Amino acid sequence: MTDPILRLAGLVDRPDGPVLIAAEGSQGEELASGPHRHARGQLFGSLRGLLSVGVEDGVWIVPAIHAVWLPPHQEHSGRSHGPFHGWSVYVAEPACATLPSRPCTIRTSGLLREAVLRACSWPLEAPKPLDESAAHVAAVILDEIRSLPVEPFGLPLPSDPRLQRIAHALIAEPADERDLEQWARWAAVSSRTLSRRFVLETGFNFTAWRQRARMMRSLEMLAAGVPVTAIALDLGYSTASAFIGLFRRTFGETPASYRARL
């Protein structure tokens, strides 16, 4: 049977239809989509599993406690890591006027999750304008998107092409131990410029950004079932305890606790 989320494909760019359409679905293996955009705004998240989402200025890793909001016509790409069970909501463009104008991650609430799951039960065939009860549910979802706190959970990318080369290399291989001077020589940029522009363009100094890249990768590896000790060594930490300590400081829980929630 076709995943209900995939069945929304023919509806997400239609200007007519209800203010909000939604679906819930599961994938037993990794699913990836290249850069694309929708005429409707999109909110999506997971009930189980891990997502990564790419936009023009960053890569966001999205665990089950967060959701991603994309305004209409925002180019993005996405991929799941391992088995995935999630949901997606598409909002008609006129209704997006009071919603965030830029992509963001938000911390999901119990109210948002329950309202979304109710919307996912609506029929997808020939969707019609919402009746009074469904309109109330849609209003709750829109209000939650509007008011829930934004979570700085992603990995922002620098805009300078030289720094982007370094960033993409570290995303591909987070355990690379080259220091700032060595990366500067590799990218043909002065170490002073590299240091200054990393802070200016990402909000993190080079060392903090690299640690964040490693933490983002560790979430993917935990979702894939990789043992904690193997993750620590693969990401360049000398001991598992060093990795566990940094993970706890970053996410507020241990890797084992996080994996149990996944």
N, C-alpha and C positions, 0 to 999 in steps of 0.2 A: 504494500500500500504506500502511496506517495506521502511523504512527510507533510503534515498540514502547513508548516511554515513555508515549504517550497510551493505549495498550492496558492500562496498569496501573490506569487510573482506576477500574475496577470492583472492584479488589482492595485498594486502600490503606486502606479503612475496615472490612474484614472482620476480626473478632476471631479467626477460625480460620485455618488455613493455616500455611505454614512461618514460621519465625522471621524470615526475610529473603527479600525478592523484589527483583529488580533488572532494569533494562533499559537499553539503549544506543540512541540515536537521533540523527537529523540533521534539520535544518531549513534549507532554502535561503533563507529570508527571516526577518525578525523575527517573533518569537512572544511574545505577552503574555498573562498570566493575572491576573485581578483578585484581590482578597483572598479567601482560602479557607483551609481547614485540613484535616488528616488525623488519623484515629485512630492511625495508625502514626507513629513518628518517621521523618524523612526526611534522607538525606544526598545531596547532588547537586553535580555539578561539570561542567566542560567539558574536552574533549580539544582542541577548537579553537573559538575564539570567546570572547565576553564575555557575562556575565550581570549583571543588577542585581536585587537582592532587597530588598523592603521589609518590615520588621517594625515593631512599634509604636513603637520608639524609635530607628530609624535606617534608612538606605539603604546597602546594601552593594554595591559593585562587585566582581565575582568573576572574576578572570582564570583562565587554565587551570592555574595552579600552586596554586590554592586550591579548597576545597570548603566548602559551607555545611551545618551541622548544625541541624536544627529538631526540637525534642522533640515528642512527640505533642500534638495539639490546638493547636499554635502557629499563629495566624493569620499569613499572609504573602501577598505578591504577587510576581510575577516577570516578567522580560522578557529576551529575548535581543537582542543588538545586531548586526545583520548575520547572515550565515550562521553556523550553530551546529551543533556535534557534541558531544553530551554524554551523561551517564549519570545515573541516579537509583536510589537504594536506599531501600527502605522496611522499617523494623524493627518487629516486633510490639511492642506497648506493654509487656508484661511484661519484655521483654529490654532496655528502655530505662532500667530502674531504676538501673543503674550508669553510664549515659552522661550527658553534660552536661545539666543541667536547664534551661539557657537557650540561646537561639540563639547560634551562634558561627561564625566562619570558622576553618578549620584549613588548615595547609599540607599538601598531599597528599604522600605518599611513594610511591616506586616500588612498594613492597609493597602499599599500599592500592590503587593504580591497577590492578595486575595481579590482585589478588583480586576487585576489583569487576568487571573485564572477564570474569573467569571466571564470576562469578555472573550476569552478563548473558547468558551462553550457556545458562542453564537455561531449560527451556520455561515459557511463561507460561500455557498452557492448563491449567486445573484444577490449580494448583500443589498439591503434596503435601508432607508433612513431609520434611525433608532427609535423604538417606542419609548414611552416615558420612563420605564424602569431602566432600560439599557442606557438612556441618556444620562440618568443619575450616575450610573457606574462610570460612564465615559467622563463625566465632569469630575469625579473623584480622581481618576487617573491623570487628567490634565492638571488638576490642582496639585497633585503630588509631584508631578514633573516640575511644576512651577516653583514649589516651595521646599522640596527636600534639599538638604545640604549637598553642595558639590564636593566631591572627594578628589584630591590631587593624587590619583593612583597610577598615573601613566608614566611613561618614559619619554620626556620631551626630546625632540631632535633639534640640533642646531641648524640654522639656515645657511651658514657659510659652507660652500661646497667642500672645502678642505676639511672642515670639522665633521661634516656629514660622512666623508670617507672613513674617518676614524670611528665615528659612532656606529656605522653599519658594520665595520670590521669587529668591533667589540660586541655588538649584538650577535653576530655570527659565531664569535669565539670569546665568550666572556672571561675565560680563564687566562687569556693572553696577558703575560706579566710585564710587557714593555712599559717603562715609565713614561712620564710626560715628555721628557726630552727626546726619548726614542720615537715616540709617536709624532712629535713635532717634525723631526727629521724625515720620517716616513711620508708625512703629508706635505712636506715643503712649506712649512709655516714656522715662524719663530715660537719658541716655547712661551715667551711672554704674551704673544698674541693669542696662542692657543688657550692659555690659562684665563686671560681676560675675557675672551669671547665665549668660552664655555659658560662662564657665570652669566654673562650678559644675555646669551641666547637661550639658555636652558633653565637658569635659576639655580644650578648646581655647579660647584667646582668640579674639576675633572675627576678627582678621586671619588667624590660622592656620587657623581653620575655613573661611574664604572661600577660602584657597589650596588647602585640601584638596578643597573642592567643585570647584574648577577642575581639579585633578588627576584627580578621579573622572570628570569630563566628558571630559577628554582621552583617557582609556582608551576611552570609548565612541567618540569620534571617530576614534581610531587604528584601532579594529576596523571602522569604517565606511569606511576607506580615505581619509580626509581628509589632505591633505598637511600635514607638520609645520609649515611656515610659516603656512599658513592656520589651523591650530589655535591657534598662538601668538597671532595677531592677533585671532581670534574670541574668545579667552578674555581679551583685554585686556592681553597682554604687549607691550612696546614692540618687542622683537626676538625672533627665533626662538632666539637663543643664550640669552636670559634664561629662556625656557620650558624649553629643553633642560637647562640647568643645574639648575633646580628639579626637573624630572622625574627627573634622575639622582640627586639628593640624596634624593628621596622613595622611589624604587623600585629604586635601585641599578643602573640601566642607562639607556641612551639611548632615546628614543622609537623610533628606527629598529630597535634591537635588540629592543625589546619587540614591535614589529609583525612582525618576522621570525619570532619564536616563535609569534605568533598564526597 
